[in-house]
């Protein structure tokens, strides 16, 4: 059995989950997660109730959430984006 070892540096491990590691602690990431979660909840409840219109609505909400996250990232609200960097610079002052 071949076991690989990995060297962990300070840059690789950060217990505070700061943005530098790209954990998605941004407006774009939160908008995507919240919207997709609501869509998944709608879809799940609708599946349970066999309400196929609700399932379709939930899937559409999930698709909108994905587009929202991608759009916000493109607008600079994602990790390393212009708006996010500006906001972090203001916070560090």
Secondary structure, DSSP 8 states (H G I E B T S, - for coil): ---------TTT--TT--GGGT---SHHHHHHHHHHHHHHHHHHHHHHHT-HHHHHHHHHHHHHHHHHHHHHIIIIISTT-HHHHHHHHHHH-
